[in-house]
Amino acid sequence: MPDIRYRDQYRHRMEQASQYIQDNLSQPLELDAVARAAGFSPFHFHRIFSALVGENPQDYINRLRLERAANLLVKSPSLTITEVAFSCGFSSSSAFARSFKKYFGVTPSQYLRDNLNLKVPAAWVTQRPAPAGKIELPPIAVRPMPPMHLVCFPAAEGYAPHSIKQAWERLFRWAGARGLLDGRAQLIAVSYDDPQITPPKKCRYYACLPVPETLRTDAQASFLDFPSHICAVCRMDCDADQIQPAYRVLYRDWLPDSGFLLADLPPYEIYYNAPDNDPASKYVFDLCIPVEKFNLL
């Protein structure tokens, strides 16, 4: 019978490689450095990564850069296309334009024109729609947030509900065995990707829990650090199928007039209740979007 500990170790090392890539998307990324981050020799890393992730390292890096660029084009329209290109690790705007059109089928400027309205799909309108199919957000506050050192467990199949549930179950088993689950434990979901840009099964979702700074390595878990930052925060009380539309409405209706830009940190949700605890209840959480001040020229 295969020893699952070894598979967990491989999965853990791929998470280390993925996190290194995410942290360095705007910089030149050498395969040797990514391999070292995962604890593999460069000679074997390419094949191992391709087999376990389903993409070779360069295709994976290029996809993340292009999807990040698509997010910036739509959600940070004050940035020029050249600024987006350089912030996503492309050496020139022309190289960016070629790669973008090859991946999305349109030029960056056409993509921006096609997505200016950030329309919420009709399928996202839920049991409690606001007039004209809009979702009304609660009041949004912009406030400073402290640094966070998180243990995190990925969902293997993006935002698929069963995969998200499995990620939380892994977190609960790990934290329970270490005495880290008590009445003060804060449950945090980190979601990197927009499912209207990234293929749903490739979206990155992490079930997370703040842990002591001294806890930095573990063979079964990965870790993620947030520096102190500023967030746009709104308290949500909703069904599961309202979560992604809420993000969309915040980006479409609040962000452009807010005086803020998206910061280079992923959005996250701080949970206070879930229907798993009370089937008759809804999800209650703070939707947190890291932002930075927009300085007018």
VOPAGU-2260 file (C-alpha; in pm, 1 decimal, decimal comma):
REM VOPAGU-2260
SITE   aa  ch    i         X         Y         Z
SITE  MET   A    0       0,0       0,0       0,0
SITE  PRO   A    1     142,5     343,1     -91,7
SITE  ASP   A    2     257,5     554,6     201,3
SITE  ILE   A    3      42,8     871,4     189,3
SITE  ARG   A    4     307,7    1060,9     385,9
SITE  TYR   A    5     531,2    1071,1      81,1
SITE  ARG   A    6     253,0    1201,2    -142,8
SITE  ASP   A    7     176,2    1468,8     117,9
SITE  GLN   A    8     541,2    1569,1     115,4
SITE  TYR   A    9     542,2    1606,0    -262,9
SITE  ARG   A   10     221,0    1809,5    -246,8
SITE  HIS   A   11     372,4    2026,2      25,9
SITE  ARG   A   12     682,3    2093,8    -184,3
SITE  MET   A   13     472,9    2189,5    -485,2
SITE  GLU   A   14     288,9    2437,4    -263,3
SITE  GLN   A   15     623,8    2588,1    -166,4
SITE  ALA   A   16     713,2    2623,2    -533,8
SITE  SER   A   17     374,5    2779,7    -614,3
SITE  GLN   A   18     406,0    3027,6    -328,7
SITE  TYR   A   19     757,3    3124,9    -437,0
SITE  ILE   A   20     627,1    3187,5    -789,2
SITE  GLN   A   21     334,5    3394,7    -658,3
SITE  ASP   A   22     565,5    3605,6    -440,3
SITE  ASN   A   23     797,4    3679,1    -732,5
SITE  LEU   A   24     566,0    3716,3   -1033,4
SITE  SER   A   25     687,6    4069,2   -1105,3
SITE  GLN   A   26    1053,2    3955,8   -1108,8
SITE  PRO   A   27    1251,6    3733,2   -1346,9
SITE  LEU   A   28    1188,3    3375,4   -1236,4
SITE  GLU   A   29    1465,3    3122,8   -1292,0
SITE  LEU   A   30    1373,7    2754,8   -1285,4
SITE  ASP   A   31    1670,8    2679,2   -1057,4
SITE  ALA   A   32    1540,9    2921,4    -792,4
SITE  VAL   A   33    1188,1    2778,4    -804,7
SITE  ALA   A   34    1328,0    2425,0    -775,8
SITE  ARG   A   35    1537,1    2522,5    -473,2
SITE  ALA   A   36    1230,1    2674,3    -307,2
SITE  ALA   A   37    1061,4    2333,5    -341,4
SITE  GLY   A   38    1366,7    2140,0    -221,6
SITE  PHE   A   39    1423,7    1962,3    -553,9
SITE  SER   A   40    1717,7    1956,5    -789,1
SITE  PRO   A   41    1658,5    2159,2   -1108,1
SITE  PHE   A   42    1730,8    1844,8   -1310,0
SITE  HIS   A   43    1418,6    1665,3   -1180,2
SITE  PHE   A   44    1196,4    1957,2   -1087,8
SITE  HIS   A   45    1048,7    2024,9   -1432,2
SITE  ARG   A   46     911,9    1672,1   -1469,4
SITE  ILE   A   47     785,7    1649,0   -1110,3
SITE  PHE   A   48     610,2    1986,5   -1125,6
SITE  SER   A   49     453,1    1908,8   -1463,6
SITE  ALA   A   50     325,2    1571,3   -1343,2
SITE  LEU   A   51     177,7    1694,9   -1014,2
SITE  VAL   A   52      48,6    2038,4   -1117,3
SITE  GLY   A   53     -62,9    1950,7   -1469,5
SITE  GLU   A   54     133,8    2234,2   -1633,8
SITE  ASN   A   55     504,4    2276,4   -1689,2
SITE  PRO   A   56     661,7    2548,9   -1470,4
SITE  GLN   A   57     695,1    2807,7   -1748,3
SITE  ASP   A   58     336,8    2766,3   -1866,5
SITE  TYR   A   59     219,7    2793,7   -1505,4
SITE  ILE   A   60     421,2    3112,9   -1447,9
SITE  ASN   A   61     301,2    3265,3   -1774,7
SITE  ARG   A   62     -63,1    3183,7   -1698,4
SITE  LEU   A   63     -45,2    3341,4   -1352,3
SITE  ARG   A   64     116,0    3654,2   -1495,4
SITE  LEU   A   65    -146,4    3689,5   -1766,2
SITE  GLU   A   66    -437,1    3626,5   -1530,5
SITE  ARG   A   67    -293,4    3880,2   -1287,5
SITE  ALA   A   68    -263,7    4124,9   -1576,4
SITE  ALA   A   69    -627,3    4066,2   -1674,6
SITE  ASN   A   70    -732,8    4140,3   -1316,6
SITE  LEU   A   71    -530,3    4462,3   -1310,2
SITE  LEU   A   72    -662,3    4579,1   -1646,4
SITE  VAL   A   73   -1021,6    4550,8   -1528,8
SITE  LYS   A   74    -994,4    4629,6   -1158,4
SITE  SER   A   75    -717,4    4892,9   -1164,3
SITE  PRO   A   76    -807,1    5089,3   -1479,2
SITE  SER   A   77    -589,9    5383,2   -1371,3
SITE  LEU   A   78    -283,1    5175,0   -1463,6
SITE  THR   A   79    -158,7    5195,7   -1819,7
SITE  ILE   A   80    -112,6    4877,7   -2019,1
SITE  THR   A   81     264,6    4926,8   -1998,1
SITE  GLU   A   82     247,2    4959,4   -1619,9
SITE  VAL   A   83      41,2    4641,7   -1602,1
SITE  ALA   A   84     294,7    4461,1   -1821,7
SITE  PHE   A   85     593,5    4550,9   -1604,9
SITE  SER   A   86     411,8    4484,9   -1278,0
SITE  CYS   A   87     335,9    4132,4   -1401,5
SITE  GLY   A   88     693,6    4047,0   -1490,8
SITE  PHE   A   89     694,5    4107,2   -1867,0
SITE  SER   A   90    1009,5    4257,5   -2016,6
SITE  SER   A   91     821,3    4487,0   -2255,8
SITE  SER   A   92     469,7    4594,0   -2346,0
SITE  SER   A   93     504,4    4428,5   -2687,2
SITE  ALA   A   94     599,2    4092,0   -2533,5
SITE  PHE   A   95     305,7    4130,0   -2297,4
SITE  ALA   A   96      64,0    4212,9   -2579,6
SITE  ARG   A   97     172,1    3906,5   -2781,1
SITE  SER   A   98     139,6    3670,5   -2484,5
SITE  PHE   A   99    -191,8    3822,6   -2377,0
SITE  LYS   A  100    -351,0    3786,3   -2720,9
SITE  LYS   A  101    -225,2    3429,6   -2753,0
SITE  TYR   A  102    -381,5    3334,3   -2419,4
SITE  PHE   A  103    -705,0    3538,7   -2417,1
SITE  GLY   A  104    -761,1    3572,5   -2792,2
SITE  VAL   A  105    -779,5    3954,1   -2780,9
SITE  THR   A  106    -537,2    4239,2   -2720,8
SITE  PRO   A  107    -511,1    4392,1   -2371,0
SITE  SER   A  108    -692,2    4708,9   -2485,2
SITE  GLN   A  109    -976,2    4507,7   -2642,1
SITE  TYR   A  110   -1003,5    4294,1   -2328,3
SITE  LEU   A  111   -1034,2    4609,5   -2120,4
SITE  ARG   A  112   -1305,6    4753,1   -2347,3
SITE  ASP   A  113   -1498,7    4426,2   -2338,6
SITE  ASN   A  114   -1492,4    4409,7   -1958,3
SITE  LEU   A  115   -1542,7    4769,8   -1851,1
SITE  ASN   A  116   -1889,6    4705,4   -1710,0
SITE  LEU   A  117   -1787,6    4401,9   -1499,2
SITE  LYS   A  118   -2137,2    4261,0   -1544,9
SITE  VAL   A  119   -2261,7    4012,2   -1287,4
SITE  PRO   A  120   -2386,4    3700,0   -1469,9
SITE  ALA   A  121   -2756,5    3626,4   -1432,7
SITE  ALA   A  122   -2666,8    3286,3   -1283,2
SITE  TRP   A  123   -2517,2    3468,8    -984,7
SITE  VAL   A  124   -2842,9    3642,9    -888,3
SITE  THR   A  125   -2961,0    3461,3    -573,1
SITE  GLN   A  126   -3270,3    3417,7    -363,6
SITE  ARG   A  127   -3250,2    3775,9    -236,8
SITE  PRO   A  128   -3168,9    3987,3    -544,2
SITE  ALA   A  129   -3177,4    4364,4    -523,5
SITE  PRO   A  130   -3362,2    4563,2    -791,5
SITE  ALA   A  131   -3236,6    4518,6   -1147,1
SITE  GLY   A  132   -3049,0    4201,5   -1045,6
SITE  LYS   A  133   -2790,6    4390,1    -842,4
SITE  ILE   A  134   -2642,4    4272,9    -516,4
SITE  GLU   A  135   -2631,4    4544,0    -252,6
SITE  LEU   A  136   -2322,7    4535,8     -31,6
SITE  PRO   A  137   -2327,0    4637,6     334,4
SITE  PRO   A  138   -2132,2    4952,0     429,7
SITE  ILE   A  139   -1763,7    4929,4     339,4
SITE  ALA   A  140   -1495,8    5050,2     580,1
SITE  VAL   A  141   -1129,1    5103,3     494,8
SITE  ARG   A  142    -912,4    5017,7     790,0
SITE  PRO   A  143    -559,7    4904,6     878,1
SITE  MET   A  144    -509,3    4533,8     933,7
SITE  PRO   A  145    -230,1    4375,2    1139,1
SITE  PRO   A  146      27,3    4135,3     993,6
SITE  MET   A  147     -85,0    3772,5     974,7
SITE  HIS   A  148     117,4    3452,3     983,5
SITE  LEU   A  149    -112,2    3180,9     850,7
SITE  VAL   A  150     -97,7    2806,2     817,5
SITE  CYS   A  151    -281,5    2716,2     497,6
SITE  PHE   A  152    -420,6    2413,3     318,7
SITE  PRO   A  153    -509,7    2433,4     -51,4
SITE  ALA   A  154    -827,1    2318,2    -219,0
SITE  ALA   A  155    -718,9    2066,4    -480,7
SITE  GLU   A  156    -989,9    2161,2    -731,7
SITE  GLY   A  157   -1019,1    2535,9    -706,9
SITE  TYR   A  158   -1349,4    2677,3    -584,7
SITE  ALA   A  159   -1543,8    2349,3    -615,4
SITE  PRO   A  160   -1747,5    2316,7    -290,8
SITE  HIS   A  161   -1636,4    1959,7    -217,4
SITE  SER   A  162   -1272,9    2059,2    -264,3
SITE  ILE   A  163   -1308,4    2360,5     -33,6
SITE  LYS   A  164   -1468,7    2136,3     229,5
SITE  GLN   A  165   -1175,9    1894,0     206,8
SITE  ALA   A  166    -926,7    2178,7     255,0
SITE  TRP   A  167   -1104,7    2287,9     575,1
SITE  GLU   A  168   -1120,6    1930,7     700,1
SITE  ARG   A  169    -743,6    1897,9     653,2
SITE  LEU   A  170    -690,2    2223,8     839,2
SITE  PHE   A  171    -914,7    2117,6    1128,5
SITE  ARG   A  172    -737,1    1781,0    1163,8
SITE  TRP   A  173    -394,4    1945,8    1158,1
SITE  ALA   A  174    -483,2    2228,1    1398,9
SITE  GLY   A  175    -684,1    2004,1    1633,3
SITE  ALA   A  176    -391,9    1766,5    1674,5
SITE  ARG   A  177    -174,8    2062,1    1781,3
SITE  GLY   A  178    -421,0    2223,3    2017,5
SITE  LEU   A  179    -468,0    2528,7    1793,9
SITE  LEU   A  180    -846,9    2515,5    1770,2
SITE  ASP   A  181   -1023,5    2697,7    2049,5
SITE  GLY   A  182   -1295,8    2959,5    2085,2
SITE  ARG   A  183   -1053,1    3231,1    1973,6
SITE  ALA   A  184    -934,6    3056,0    1656,8
SITE  GLN   A  185    -987,0    3278,4    1351,8
SITE  LEU   A  186   -1078,1    3100,1    1029,0
SITE  ILE   A  187    -957,0    3275,4     715,3
SITE  ALA   A  188   -1015,3    3182,9     351,1
SITE  VAL   A  189    -765,7    3320,7      98,4
SITE  SER   A  190    -874,0    3318,1    -266,8
SITE  TYR   A  191    -625,0    3437,6    -524,9
SITE  ASP   A  192    -818,5    3408,7    -847,0
SITE  ASP   A  193   -1123,8    3547,8   -1023,5
SITE  PRO   A  194   -1322,6    3254,3   -1169,2
SITE  GLN   A  195   -1427,7    3472,9   -1462,0
SITE  ILE   A  196   -1059,4    3495,0   -1560,2
SITE  THR   A  197    -895,3    3178,2   -1427,8
SITE  PRO   A  198   -1032,6    2834,3   -1523,1
SITE  PRO   A  199   -1241,3    2732,5   -1219,4
SITE  LYS   A  200   -1042,3    2418,3   -1135,7
SITE  LYS   A  201    -718,7    2618,0   -1142,9
SITE  CYS   A  202    -838,0    2888,4    -904,7
SITE  ARG   A  203    -633,7    2892,1    -584,6
SITE  TYR   A  204    -824,0    2868,6    -256,4
SITE  TYR   A  205    -662,0    2819,3      85,6
SITE  ALA   A  206    -820,9    2732,9     419,2
SITE  CYS   A  207    -612,8    2924,1     674,1
SITE  LEU   A  208    -562,7    2982,3    1044,5
SITE  PRO   A  209    -335,3    3236,0    1218,9
SITE  VAL   A  210     -58,0    3053,9    1407,7
SITE  PRO   A  211     236,0    3165,4    1625,0
SITE  GLU   A  212     527,3    3326,9    1439,9
SITE  THR   A  213     757,4    3058,0    1577,6
SITE  LEU   A  214     569,8    2792,0    1379,2
SITE  ARG   A  215     737,0    2813,1    1038,3
SITE  THR   A  216     788,9    2462,3     905,5
SITE  ASP   A  217     573,3    2152,4     898,4
SITE  ALA   A  218     583,0    1852,2     668,4
SITE  GLN   A  219     203,5    1855,4     625,4
SITE  ALA   A  220     127,4    2225,7     592,8
SITE  SER   A  221     224,8    2543,9     411,3
SITE  PHE   A  222     251,2    2894,3     553,0
SITE  LEU   A  223     156,5    3235,5     422,1
SITE  ASP   A  224     252,8    3577,6     555,8
SITE  PHE   A  225      63,8    3903,0     516,7
SITE  PRO   A  226     247,4    4220,9     619,2
SITE  SER   A  227      48,2    4495,1     788,8
SITE  HIS   A  228    -186,7    4634,2     524,8
SITE  ILE   A  229    -501,3    4835,4     455,9
SITE  CYS   A  230    -826,6    4664,0     363,9
SITE  ALA   A  231   -1166,4    4754,3     231,4
SITE  VAL   A  232   -1389,4    4549,6     462,5
SITE  CYS   A  233   -1759,0    4471,1     461,8
SITE  ARG   A  234   -1949,5    4230,1     687,3
SITE  MET   A  235   -2138,7    3974,3     479,4
SITE  ASP   A  236   -2435,0    3760,6     587,9
SITE  CYS   A  237   -2518,4    3555,6     280,9
SITE  ASP   A  238   -2552,7    3223,1     103,0
SITE  ALA   A  239   -2254,6    3054,7     -63,4
SITE  ASP   A  240   -2365,3    3154,2    -413,1
SITE  GLN   A  241   -2358,1    3522,8    -319,2
SITE  ILE   A  242   -1989,4    3530,1    -225,5
SITE  GLN   A  243   -1836,5    3564,3    -572,6
SITE  PRO   A  244   -2101,9    3814,3    -689,2
SITE  ALA   A  245   -2022,5    4025,2    -381,6
SITE  TYR   A  246   -1659,8    4046,6    -489,3
SITE  ARG   A  247   -1769,9    4143,0    -836,3
SITE  VAL   A  248   -1998,9    4420,1    -715,9
SITE  LEU   A  249   -1731,1    4558,6    -485,9
SITE  TYR   A  250   -1482,9    4575,7    -773,9
SITE  ARG   A  251   -1741,2    4725,1   -1009,4
SITE  ASP   A  252   -1934,9    4968,4    -792,8
SITE  TRP   A  253   -1709,4    5066,4    -502,6
SITE  LEU   A  254   -1346,2    5044,2    -612,5
SITE  PRO   A  255   -1341,3    5285,7    -911,6
SITE  ASP   A  256   -1473,5    5577,8    -702,9
SITE  SER   A  257   -1299,8    5489,3    -377,1
SITE  GLY   A  258    -964,3    5660,7    -422,1
SITE  PHE   A  259    -789,3    5326,0    -372,4
SITE  LEU   A  260    -608,0    5071,8    -589,2
SITE  LEU   A  261    -582,4    4697,5    -533,6
SITE  ALA   A  262    -272,9    4614,8    -329,9
SITE  ASP   A  263     -42,9    4329,6    -428,1
SITE  LEU   A  264    -203,0    4091,0    -179,3
SITE  PRO   A  265    -485,7    3841,1    -232,2
SITE  PRO   A  266    -836,9    3906,8     -97,8
SITE  TYR   A  267    -953,5    3702,6     198,5
SITE  GLU   A  268   -1253,5    3627,4     416,3
SITE  ILE   A  269   -1255,6    3615,6     797,8
SITE  TYR   A  270   -1533,0    3374,4     899,6
SITE  TYR   A  271   -1755,1    3398,2    1205,8
SITE  ASN   A  272   -2022,6    3146,8    1109,6
SITE  ALA   A  273   -2092,8    2885,0     844,7
SITE  PRO   A  274   -2397,8    2666,1     769,3
SITE  ASP   A  275   -2185,6    2365,2     867,0
SITE  ASN   A  276   -2240,7    2475,8    1227,4
SITE  ASP   A  277   -2609,1    2569,3    1185,5
SITE  PRO   A  278   -2774,7    2448,4     862,0
SITE  ALA   A  279   -3047,4    2713,2     893,8
SITE  SER   A  280   -2793,8    2996,1     908,2
SITE  LYS   A  281   -2587,0    3172,3     643,7
SITE  TYR   A  282   -2220,1    3250,1     599,4
SITE  VAL   A  283   -2112,9    3541,0     817,1
SITE  PHE   A  284   -1771,1    3684,7     739,1
SITE  ASP   A  285   -1569,8    3997,0     674,2
SITE  LEU   A  286   -1489,8    4028,8     304,9
SITE  CYS   A  287   -1143,7    4188,8     298,3
SITE  ILE   A  288    -984,8    4344,3     -10,8
SITE  PRO   A  289    -626,8    4471,9      44,0
SITE  VAL   A  290    -594,2    4820,1    -107,9
SITE  GLU   A  291    -350,0    5109,8    -124,3
SITE  LYS   A  292    -405,6    5482,3    -162,3
SITE  PHE   A  293    -447,5    5606,6    -519,0
SITE  ASN   A  294    -216,9    5903,9    -562,8
SITE  LEU   A  295    -344,3    6141,7    -830,3
SITE  LEU   A  296     -78,4    6290,8   -1060,0
